[in-house]
Amino acid sequence: MNTYRFRFNNSKKTLTILFWFFAALLTISLTIIVIVIPSDPLFPAWLLLISLPLMLTAIYRFFKAASERQSTEVVSLNEDGFTSSCFGSALYSDMRSIQIPAREIALLGGKQYDYYKQTDADFPNLVFSITIGESKTLIWILNEWGGLYNSKDDFTIFFDFLTALTDQLYQLYHVNESYNSYLKILDENGSWEKRS
């Protein structure tokens, strides 16, 4: 049984993060106005006593909500499927599809780190999803070269998990077929669907 431990962006609390981000912007602006314009009838000095604690609270809540988007995942692969600390158990037989941004991953021939360093393009946040059964979708968001929510090593470990997972699926469903260049079972768009 192989075990993989990595951090990822769980994409939760997006509305909460946006709310606290704009609340922080508003309270910072208000506090700066109160400090810059002393004793103006529109912005009395006592307003600073209200705006400063509100600003500090909004900034704290924004960073707290942003940090809650990071999850630590421990995945254990076995012969029947895998067990995830964030999503529970999944059997290979229940997996319906896999979506991977294969063309964006440098390890699979996508754009290299130097491309992003030499241009103004932002590093992509890669979204990986596995559909289990009819309704359950497991989603991991990672940055290949590290970022706010995962490191480069986390991505390498996650990629090792994907490689092992697709190897297992290849042995189950495609053993008599020649394998594709993208993790054996994925097509050129980075997707795989279980045949009925």
C-alpha positions, 0 to 999 in steps of 0.5 A: 500500500502506497501513501502520499501526503501533500498540501493543496488548495481545496477551493472552499470559502471563496465568497467568505474570502471575497467578503473579508477582502473587500471589508479590509479594503473598505476599512483600510481606506476609512482609517487612512482618510480619518488619519489624513484628514484630522478633525474634519466635521465629516470624519471626526477623530473618534471615528478612528476608534471604530475604524482601526479595530474594524480594519484589524479584524477584517485583515485578520479574518481575510488571512484566516479565511485564505489560510483555510483554503489549504488542506493537507491530504493523505492518500493511501492506494491499495489494490481496490482503490484509494482512501483520502483523508479529505474525501474518504474512500474511492474504489477503482470500479466506481471511478467514472472519469478523470480530468487533468490539465495535461497540456499545462503540466510541464512534466507532461510537455506543457510550458516550462517554468522559464516561460512564466518567469520571462513573461507576465503570465501568472503561474497556472493553478491546475485543477484535477478532478476525479468523478466517483459514481454519479454525483461525487467529484474529488477536486484538488487544485495545485500549482506545479512550481509551488505557491500559496497553498502547496510547494513544488514538492507537494506537486511532485508527490501529487503527480506520483499519486496520479501516476500510480492511480492511472497505472492501476486503472490502465492495468484494470481497463486497458491492459491489452491496449497501447498506452497514451503518452499522458499518464498511460490512460489520458487522452490529449486533453487530459481526460479519461472516461470509463467505458460502459 
